[in-house]
Amino acid sequence: MEENTKLIFDAPATDFLEAIPIGNGRIGAMIYGEVLREQVILNESSMWSGSREEANRKDALVYLPQIRKLLKDGQNYEAEQLFAEHFTCQGRGSNFGHGSDAPYGCYQVLGRLHLSYFQAISSGREWCYAVENYLRSLDLVKGTSKIEFTIRGTDYRREWIVSKSQEALYMNLTASKKGRISFSLGLDRDECYDIEKIDDTTIRMTGQLDDGWGKNQGITYACAVSVVVCNGIIKKEKHRVHVSNADEATVIITIRTDLAGFMGRKKVNPKEAVLLDMEKARMITYQAAKEEYTAWYQSQSLCMELKFGNAAVNEQLPTPERIKRFVKGERDPGLIALYVQFAKHQMIASSQKGEFAANLQGLWSDEVQTPWNGDWHLNAQQQIYWLVEKAGLSENHLPFIELTKALVEPGEETAKKYYGSRGWIVHTMTNPWGFTAPLEDSSWGSTTGSSAWQCHHLFEHYLYTRDAVYLRSIYPVMKGAAEFFMDMLVEDRETGYLVTSPSSSPENVFLDNKGRRCSLCEGPSYDRALVRALFDYCMQAQYILQDDDVSLSELKEKYDRLAPIEIASDGRIKEWGKEYPEILPFHRHLSHLWGVYPGNQISYEKTPGLARAAEKTLIARGRTTAGWAIGYRLCLAARLRNPVEGMGYLRDTFKMATSPNLMNLAYHCSENLLHHKLPEIGTAKHQFQLDGNQANAAGVLLFLMDDDARVMESGEMDVQIHLLPALPEELDSGSIKGLCAKGKINISMSWKNGLLIHAALNGIPETTARVRYREEERHIIFDKEGRYIW
C-alpha cells in the first residue's frame, strides 16, 4: 500500500504549522525547507525548566471533613472556597499554564539550527528567483523528510532522518553536479545559551534553564552540530561552520540534557555526552545510518497499513491544497488515510520505549513558554494514547505506562497528606518532577479521576497483549490506585451509594441554588465511570494472577455499592451527582461520557437506554469546539454507531482545527453559543496539540473495527469484535492490514460499496472470540496456526 503515504508541499514553510515534524522519541525537529536561509527547530523530550518542589500542603487533611460536610449539605460554593484556600497545592502550581519561570516548569524549545546556502547567494541574489521544481515531503513509510529543487540546471536535495541507534539527527545534502554544496551553519535559542567551537567541524551550544526559584540552577543541556564533507572545504570561524564547494555534505546534530530519567533519577553530563554521541554518529556513513533508521522506522510504520477508496486521485497534490478542497466538500478518502498514517508517524516520532511519554506537544515546540506548559494533562488529553494499540504500536504505549508507574511514589504522599488514604493519586496534570497535588485553581485542579484513567491504559495494554508477566508487574500500580478510592469514597446521603468527594467534572462549571458558579461536587459521572472501571480491572487482573484474595474481596464489596451512571430528567446523561443548571451547554469536555469511550460500559449492544441518553448528550453538546474535543466527539459517535455524525466531526476537524501540515490545533471557543465565528485557520495562529491528531485517527479506526474484552472468573478471556460497525458512506471502499484487537488478535480486511469482502483474523491458536458483522455474530475458534477467515 504505497498510495497516500507522503505529505507534499510545493513551497517552503513560513511558520511552525507548515513545517515537517520528525523525531526518534527523544530528539525532534521541525523542517522548514527554505532555499536560501533556513531555520530548523530542534527539540529534546526532557528539555524542561523548573525543579522539584514540595507542593503538598501540610494541613490539607484537617480541612477535608469540613469540605465534605459542606458538599453533603448542598453548600458547594462554600466548599469550593474552603478548597481554594486550604486544599489546593502549596506554591504557584502550574502558574496557570505559564510555568516557564515557576518551579512547576515548562517543556521548551531546545534551539534553532540556522543554515545559509551559498549556491544562490555567491553568484548573485537573482538566483533566489530561479528556483524550479520545488518539493518538500515527508515519507510516512520510511520516515524521511526531503527538500528538492532545481537552480539553473542543478538539482539539489536535502534529506533528514533522526537515527535511534545513533541518537543523532542527520541532514544529508547532495547536488546533481559536483562541487555545488556550499553553506554555513550556526546554533542559537531565545535565552540561556552559550556557543563554543570544539574543532574545525564542530560547534556546541550549552546552557542551564531556570529552576523556578529565580536562579539558573535547573537542568543543563548541550547540543553539538558537526559536518562531514566529501571533497569540500571547511572554513574556520568562532561560532559557525562554513562549507564550500563540496560534492556532498552531512550535518549531524546530537542533543542531551541531565534530566535523562523521569524525576531526574538518571543523570548524564550533557557536555560530554553530546560529543560521545557525535563521535559515534560520525563513525558510520550517512547511507548506513539511513538504512538502519529506515529499518527501525518501518518496523513500526508498516505494522498497520490503510487504504480508502480510489486513494490515488489527489495523492500528487500538495497536502494544503487537498485540505482546502476537502473542506469545500470534495471527496478525498485518501486524505483520511493520510491523516491516520501521519498520526502514526507522530506517535513513532514522539513516544519510544525508554523515553519520556509524548507530552501535549508530542515532542515539537518552538517556544520557551510552550502552550499549557507542554506538560502531561491527565484528563481528556490522555487521548494522546488512544491510537497506539489498534494501530499496531503497542510498544509505543510503554512510555505512558512508565509515566504512570513513576507517579506512584509522589502520589502516595499526596494521598496521605490530602485524603489520609492508602494508595496513590494524581490530579489534573503532572511534570517531570512528579507533581501530583491538586492544582492552584479549585475549579479545574480538583479532579480526582486521573489515576483511574491512567490505569485504564495499563489494563488496556494487557488486554491487547495478553502478557501475564506484564500484568503481574503493573497490578500493584492498579491496586494502589484502587486502594486510594476505596478509602476516599463516601456514602451519598440520599442514595447510600459510594461516591468520590470532593471532586469535579473536568474544567466544567454549574450554578448552585443561589446562582453562583461552582465546580466542586460529590460523585460526578466522570468519577463514577472511572472508579467502576478501575475496580473491575483490578478484579479481572486477580482472576488471572490469583494472589490477592483480600483485595479481591474488598473490591467486590465496594464495587457493588458504587453509584451508577444516571439519566437526567431531560433524557441526557447526568454530568454531576445532582441536576445542576448548566452555564456552558456547549462545553468542550464530555467527561460524563467516559463510560462510552474510552471506557466500554455504555453501548447500544449492552445498555441501549444509556446509549440513547449518551447520544442525546453528545448531540446537545454542539459541534463547534476545541480541536482535541472534536476528536473526542468523533470517537463517541463511532462507538455509538453513528457514522453520519462521526464523518461530520471528521470534516469539522479539517475545517476548524487542521493546519497545513496536518497538525491538530487547540483553542477555546465560546461555550454558551451553539454557533459562533470560526477562526481563520490560514491566518490565525493557534497552538498545536498532539491529542487531537491521535483521537481523530483512533476514531477513524473505530469506524472500521470496535472491540471489547474481559477476563472471566475462570481466567478465560471473552473477546468481542465488531467489523465495520460505523462505516461512513464516504469511506465505503477500502482495505486495512495489521489492525489490532483485544485478545492479541490481528485483522486484515477489505470492503467495497459498504460491504465486507474479506476478513482474515489471526490470534492465539485454539482460543475463541465472538465476531460480529452487521446482524451476524459468530463464535469463532482460531485453528492450530491461529487463523480464521470470515
Long-range contacts (C-beta under 8 A, 24 or more apart in sequence): 1-305, 1-306, 1-307, 1-735, 1-737, 2-141, 3-307, 3-311, 3-312, 3-315, 3-334, 3-337, 4-307, 4-311, 4-312, 4-315, 4-334, 4-335, 4-337, 4-338, 4-341, 5-139, 5-140, 5-141, 5-338, 5-341, 6-137, 6-138, 6-139, 6-140, 6-315, 7-137, 7-138, 7-140, 7-319, 7-338, 7-342, 7-661, 7-662, 8-135, 8-136, 8-137, 8-316, 8-317, 8-318, 8-319, 9-33, 9-135, 9-136, 9-137, 9-318, 9-319, 9-320, 9-660, 9-661, 10-134, 10-135, 10-136, 10-318, 11-134, 11-136, 12-38, 12-134, 12-136, 12-147, 13-136, 13-661, 15-685, 16-41, 16-364, 16-366, 16-688, 17-659, 17-660, 17-661, 17-663, 17-665, 17-685, 17-688, 18-320, 18-659, 18-660, 18-661, 19-661, 20-136, 20-137, 20-138, 20-145, 20-661, 21-138, 21-345, 21-346, 21-349, 21-362, 21-363, 21-364, 21-661, 21-663, 22-138, 22-143, 22-145, 22-160, 22-161, 22-162, 22-349, 23-162, 23-349, 23-350, 23-362, 23-363, 23-364, 24-162, 24-163, 24-164, 24-167, 24-349, 24-352, 25-164, 25-348, 25-349, 25-350, 25-351, 25-352, 25-353, 25-354, 25-355, 25-363, 25-399, 26-167, 26-352, 26-355, 26-356, 27-162, 27-167, 27-168, 27-169, 27-253, 27-255, 28-162, 28-349, 28-350, 28-362, 28-363, 28-364, 29-160, 29-162, 29-169, 29-253, 30-364, 30-366, 31-136, 31-145, 31-147, 31-160, 33-136, 33-147, 33-158, 35-117, 35-120, 35-128, 35-131, 35-134, 35-149, 35-151, 36-116, 36-117, 36-120, 36-121, 36-128, 37-114, 37-115, 37-116, 37-117, 38-114, 38-115, 38-116, 38-117, 39-112, 39-113, 39-114, 39-115, 40-112, 40-113, 40-115, 40-171, 41-109, 41-112, 41-364, 41-365, 41-366, 42-109, 42-110, 42-111, 42-112, 42-113, 42-169, 42-223, 42-253, 42-255, 43-109, 43-110, 43-363, 43-364, 43-365, 44-110, 44-221, 44-223, 44-255, 44-256, 44-257, 45-350, 45-355, 45-356, 45-359, 45-363, 46-219, 46-257, 46-259, 46-260, 46-356, 46-432, 47-107, 47-108, 47-109, 47-110, 47-209, 47-219, 47-221, 47-257, 48-105, 48-106, 48-107, 48-108, 48-209, 48-218, 48-219, 48-259, 48-431, 48-432, 49-99, 49-100, 49-101, 49-105, 49-106, 49-108, 49-209, 49-210, 49-211, 49-212, 49-218, 49-219, 50-99, 50-102, 50-103, 50-104, 50-105, 50-106, 50-209, 50-210, 50-211, 50-212, 50-218, 50-431, 50-432, 50-433, 51-103, 51-105, 51-211, 51-212, 51-213, 51-217, 51-218, 51-433, 52-103, 52-263, 52-264, 52-433, 52-434, 53-91, 53-103, 53-104, 53-212, 53-433, 54-90, 54-91, 55-89, 55-90, 55-91, 55-93, 55-435, 55-436, 55-437, 56-89, 56-90, 56-413, 56-414, 56-417, 56-418, 56-437, 57-86, 57-87, 57-88, 57-89, 57-90, 57-417, 57-418, 57-437, 58-90, 58-417, 59-86, 60-86, 60-87, 60-417, 60-418, 61-416, 61-417, 61-418, 61-419, 61-420, 62-86, 63-87, 64-418, 64-419, 64-420, 67-501, 67-502, 67-520, 68-490, 68-501, 68-502, 71-501, 71-502, 71-520, 71-521, 71-522, 72-490, 72-493, 72-501, 72-522, 74-512, 74-513, 76-512, 76-518, 76-520, 76-521, 77-512, 77-514, 77-516, 77-518, 79-502, 79-520, 80-442, 80-443, 80-518, 80-519, 80-520, 83-438, 83-442, 83-446, 83-502, 83-520, 84-441, 84-442, 87-418, 87-438, 87-442, 87-446, 87-502, 88-437, 88-438, 88-439, 88-440, 88-441, 88-442, 88-445, 89-435, 89-437, 89-438, 89-439, 89-440, 89-445, 90-437, 91-440, 92-440, 93-437, 93-439, 93-440, 93-441, 93-445, 94-373, 94-375, 94-429, 94-435, 94-439, 94-440, 95-440, 96-440, 96-441, 97-371, 97-372, 97-373, 98-369, 98-373, 99-212, 99-373, 99-375, 99-431, 100-210, 100-368, 100-369, 100-370, 100-373, 101-210, 101-212, 102-212, 103-211, 103-212, 103-213, 103-433, 104-212, 104-373, 104-375, 104-431, 104-433, 104-435, 105-212, 105-218, 105-373, 105-431, 105-432, 105-433, 106-368, 106-369, 106-370, 106-373, 106-374, 106-375, 107-359, 107-360, 107-361, 107-365, 107-370, 107-373, 107-374, 107-375, 108-209, 108-365, 108-367, 108-368, 108-369, 108-370, 108-374, 109-189, 109-190, 109-365, 109-366, 109-367, 109-368, 109-370, 110-189, 110-221, 110-223, 110-255, 111-187, 111-188, 111-189, 111-193, 111-205, 111-223, 112-187, 112-188, 112-189, 113-185, 113-186, 113-187, 113-225, 113-251, 113-253, 114-185, 114-186, 114-187, 114-188, 115-183, 115-184, 115-185, 115-251, 116-183, 116-184, 116-185, 117-182, 117-183, 118-182, 118-183, 118-184, 118-244, 119-151, 119-154, 119-156, 119-175, 119-180, 119-181, 119-182, 120-151, 122-182, 127-151, 127-152, 138-342, 138-345, 140-301, 140-338, 140-341, 140-342, 140-344, 140-345, 141-298, 141-301, 141-302, 142-294, 142-297, 142-298, 142-301, 143-293, 143-294, 143-297, 143-298, 143-301, 143-345, 143-348, 143-349, 144-290, 144-293, 144-294, 153-177, 154-180, 156-180, 159-290, 161-289, 161-290, 161-293, 161-294, 162-293, 162-349, 163-281, 163-289, 163-292, 163-293, 163-296, 164-293, 164-296, 164-352, 165-289, 165-292, 165-293, 165-296, 166-277, 166-280, 166-281, 166-284, 166-289, 166-292, 167-254, 167-277, 167-280, 167-281, 168-252, 168-253, 168-254, 168-277, 168-278, 168-280, 168-281, 168-289, 169-252, 169-253, 169-254, 169-255, 170-250, 170-251, 170-252, 170-253, 170-281, 170-286, 170-289, 170-290, 171-250, 171-251, 171-253, 172-248, 172-249, 172-250, 172-251, 172-286, 172-290, 173-246, 173-248, 173-249, 173-250, 173-251, 174-247, 174-248, 175-247, 178-231, 178-247, 179-231, 179-232, 179-245, 179-246, 179-247, 180-245, 181-229, 181-232, 181-243, 181-245, 181-246, 181-247, 181-248, 181-249, 182-232, 182-243, 182-244, 182-245, 182-246, 183-242, 183-243, 183-249, 184-237, 184-240, 184-241, 184-242, 184-243, 185-225, 185-227, 185-240, 185-241, 185-251, 186-239, 186-240, 186-241, 187-223, 187-225, 189-368, 190-368, 191-368, 192-216, 195-239, 197-236, 197-237, 197-238, 197-239, 198-224, 198-226, 198-275, 200-234, 200-236, 200-241, 201-226, 201-227, 201-228, 201-234, 201-241, 202-226, 202-227, 202-241, 202-275, 202-278, 203-239, 203-240, 203-241, 204-271, 204-274, 204-275, 206-270, 206-271, 219-257, 219-258, 219-259, 219-264, 220-257, 220-258, 220-270, 220-271, 221-255, 221-256, 221-257, 221-258, 221-270, 222-255, 222-256, 222-257, 222-270, 222-271, 222-273, 222-274, 223-253, 223-254, 223-255, 223-274, 224-253, 224-254, 224-255, 224-274, 224-275, 224-277, 224-278, 225-251, 225-252, 225-253, 226-251, 226-252, 226-278, 226-282, 227-251, 227-252, 228-252, 228-282, 228-286, 250-286, 252-278, 252-281, 252-282, 254-278, 254-281, 259-432, 262-356, 262-402, 262-403, 262-406, 262-432, 262-434, 263-406, 263-410, 263-432, 263-433, 263-434, 264-432, 264-433, 297-348, 300-344, 300-348, 300-392, 300-393, 300-396, 301-341, 301-344, 301-345, 301-348, 302-738, 303-391, 303-392, 303-393, 303-738, 304-344, 304-390, 304-391, 304-392, 304-393, 304-736, 304-737, 304-738, 304-739, 304-740, 305-736, 305-737, 305-738, 306-337, 306-340, 306-341, 306-734, 306-735, 306-736, 307-334, 307-337, 307-734, 307-735, 307-736, 308-333, 308-334, 308-336, 308-337, 308-731, 308-733, 308-734, 309-333, 309-334, 309-731, 309-732, 309-733, 309-734, 310-334, 310-733, 311-337, 319-660, 319-661, 319-662, 320-660, 323-654, 323-658, 323-660, 323-662, 326-651, 326-654, 327-651, 327-654, 327-655, 331-730, 333-730, 333-731, 333-733, 333-734, 335-654, 336-650, 336-700, 336-730, 336-731, 337-734, 338-662, 339-662, 339-693, 339-696, 339-697, 339-700, 340-391, 340-697, 340-700, 340-701, 342-662, 342-693, 343-387, 343-391, 343-693, 343-694, 343-696, 343-697, 344-387, 344-391, 344-393, 344-697, 346-690, 346-693, 346-694, 347-387, 347-388, 347-391, 347-393, 347-396, 347-694, 348-393, 348-396, 350-690, 351-385, 351-388, 351-396, 351-397, 351-399, 351-400, 352-396, 352-399, 353-395, 353-396, 353-398, 353-399, 354-399, 355-399, 356-399, 356-403, 356-432, 357-384, 357-399, 357-400, 357-402, 357-403, 358-384, 358-385, 358-399, 358-400, 358-690, 359-690, 360-384, 360-689, 360-690, 360-691, 361-688, 361-689, 361-690, 362-690, 364-688, 371-666, 371-687, 371-689, 372-687, 372-689, 373-429, 373-431, 375-429, 375-430, 375-431, 376-403, 376-429, 376-430, 376-431, 377-428, 377-429, 378-426, 378-427, 378-428, 378-429, 378-430, 378-450, 378-451, 378-453, 378-454, 379-428, 379-447, 379-449, 379-450, 379-453, 379-506, 379-507, 379-589, 379-591, 380-506, 380-589, 380-591, 380-628, 380-629, 380-632, 380-691, 381-628, 381-689, 381-691, 382-453, 382-454, 382-457, 382-598, 383-598, 383-628, 383-631, 383-632, 383-635, 383-691, 383-694, 383-695, 383-698, 384-690, 384-691, 384-694, 385-457, 385-694, 386-598, 386-635, 386-694, 386-695, 386-698, 387-694, 387-695, 387-697, 387-698, 387-701, 389-460, 389-461, 389-464, 389-740, 390-698, 390-701, 390-705, 390-739, 390-740, 390-741, 391-697, 391-701, 391-739, 391-740, 392-738, 392-739, 392-740, 392-746, 394-461, 394-464, 394-465, 394-740, 397-457, 397-461, 398-461, 400-454, 400-457, 401-457, 401-458, 401-461, 401-474, 403-430, 403-454, 404-451, 404-454, 404-455, 404-457, 404-458, 404-477, 405-474, 405-477, 406-434, 407-434, 407-436, 407-451, 407-454, 408-477, 408-480, 409-434, 410-434, 410-435, 410-436, 411-436, 411-451, 411-480, 412-480, 415-484, 419-484, 419-487, 419-488, 420-487, 421-483, 421-484, 421-487, 421-488, 422-480, 422-483, 422-484, 422-486, 422-487, 423-479, 423-480, 423-481, 423-482, 423-483, 423-484, 423-485, 423-486, 423-487, 424-451, 424-480, 424-481, 424-484, 425-450, 425-451, 425-481, 425-484, 425-488, 426-450, 426-451, 426-454, 428-506, 442-519, 442-520, 443-504, 443-507, 443-509, 443-517, 443-519, 443-520, 444-504, 444-506, 444-507, 444-519, 446-502, 446-503, 446-504, 446-519, 446-520, 447-503, 447-504, 447-506, 447-526, 448-488, 448-500, 448-502, 448-503, 448-527, 449-500, 449-503, 449-506, 449-526, 449-527, 449-530, 449-531, 451-481, 451-484, 452-481, 452-485, 452-527, 452-530, 452-531, 452-533, 452-534, 453-530, 453-594, 454-481, 455-481, 455-482, 455-534, 455-537, 456-530, 456-533, 456-534, 456-537, 456-598, 456-599, 458-537, 459-537, 459-540, 459-541, 460-598, 460-742, 462-541, 463-709, 463-717, 463-742, 463-743, 464-740, 464-741, 464-742, 464-743, 464-744, 465-744, 466-717, 466-743, 466-744, 466-764, 468-544, 468-545, 471-541, 471-544, 471-545, 472-545, 475-538, 475-541, 475-542, 475-545, 475-548, 478-534, 478-537, 478-538, 478-541, 479-538, 479-548, 479-551, 481-534, 482-534, 482-535, 482-538, 482-551, 482-555, 483-551, 485-531, 485-534, 485-535, 486-554, 486-555, 486-558, 489-531, 489-558, 489-562, 490-522, 492-522, 492-523, 492-563, 492-577, 495-563, 496-561, 497-523, 497-561, 497-562, 497-563, 497-564, 498-558, 498-561, 498-562, 498-563, 499-523, 499-527, 499-528, 499-563, 499-577, 500-524, 500-527, 500-531, 503-527, 505-575, 505-576, 505-589, 505-591, 505-592, 506-589, 506-591, 507-587, 507-588, 507-589, 508-575, 508-584, 508-587, 508-589, 508-591, 509-583, 509-584, 510-575, 510-576, 510-580, 510-581, 510-582, 510-583, 511-580, 511-581, 511-582, 511-583, 512-580, 517-583, 518-580, 521-576, 521-577, 521-578, 521-580, 522-577, 523-563, 523-576, 523-577, 524-575, 524-576, 524-577, 524-591, 524-592, 525-565, 525-566, 525-573, 525-574, 525-575, 525-576, 525-591, 525-592, 525-594, 525-595, 526-575, 526-591, 526-592, 526-594, 528-562, 528-563, 528-564, 528-565, 528-595, 529-565, 529-592, 529-594, 529-595, 529-599, 529-601, 530-594, 530-599, 531-562, 532-559, 532-562, 532-595, 532-601, 533-595, 533-599, 533-601, 535-559, 535-562, 536-710, 540-710, 540-711, 541-711, 543-711, 543-712, 543-713, 543-714, 543-715, 544-711, 544-715, 546-715, 565-592, 565-595, 565-601, 565-602, 565-610, 567-609, 567-610, 567-613, 571-612, 571-613, 571-616, 572-613, 572-616, 572-617, 572-620, 573-610, 573-613, 573-614, 573-617, 583-672, 584-671, 584-672, 585-620, 585-621, 585-622, 585-671, 585-672, 586-621, 586-622, 586-624, 586-625, 586-669, 586-670, 586-671, 586-672, 586-673, 586-674, 587-621, 587-671, 588-625, 588-626, 588-628, 588-629, 588-668, 588-669, 588-671, 589-629, 590-617, 590-618, 590-621, 590-629, 590-632, 590-633, 590-636, 592-617, 593-617, 593-618, 593-636, 596-636, 596-639, 596-640, 597-632, 597-635, 597-636, 597-638, 597-639, 597-702, 598-635, 600-708, 603-639, 603-640, 604-640, 604-641, 611-640, 614-640, 615-640, 615-642, 618-645, 619-645, 622-674, 623-648, 623-649, 623-652, 624-652, 624-656, 624-669, 624-673, 624-674, 624-675, 624-676, 624-678, 625-669, 625-671, 626-657, 626-666, 626-667, 626-668, 626-669, 626-692, 627-653, 627-656, 627-657, 627-658, 627-664, 627-665, 627-666, 627-667, 627-686, 627-689, 627-692, 628-664, 628-666, 628-689, 628-691, 628-692, 628-695, 630-656, 630-657, 630-692, 630-696, 631-664, 631-691, 631-692, 631-693, 631-694, 631-695, 631-696, 631-698, 631-699, 632-695, 634-695, 634-696, 634-699, 634-700, 635-695, 635-698, 635-699, 635-702, 637-699, 637-726, 638-699, 638-702, 638-703, 638-706, 638-725, 638-726, 639-702, 639-706, 639-726, 641-725, 641-726, 642-726, 643-703, 643-726, 643-727, 643-728, 643-729, 644-728, 646-699, 646-703, 646-726, 646-728, 647-728, 647-729, 647-730, 647-731, 649-699, 650-696, 650-699, 650-700, 650-728, 653-692, 653-696, 655-681, 656-681, 657-681, 657-686, 657-692, 659-686, 659-688, 662-693, 663-688, 663-693, 664-688, 664-689, 664-690, 664-691, 664-692, 664-693, 664-696, 665-689, 665-692, 666-691, 666-692, 700-731, 701-739, 702-726, 703-727, 703-728, 703-731, 704-736, 704-739, 704-749, 705-739, 705-741, 705-747, 707-741, 707-742, 707-743, 707-745, 708-742, 709-742, 709-743, 717-743, 717-767, 718-770, 719-743, 719-745, 719-768, 719-769, 719-770, 720-769, 720-770, 720-771, 720-772, 721-745, 721-747, 721-761, 721-769, 721-770, 721-771, 721-772, 722-771, 722-772, 722-773, 723-747, 723-749, 723-756, 723-759, 723-771, 723-772, 723-773, 723-790, 724-751, 724-754, 724-756, 724-773, 724-774, 725-772, 727-751, 727-754, 729-754, 743-767, 743-769, 745-769, 749-790, 756-790, 758-789, 758-790, 759-789, 759-790, 760-787, 760-788, 760-789, 760-790, 761-787, 761-788, 761-789, 761-790, 762-786, 762-787, 762-788, 763-788
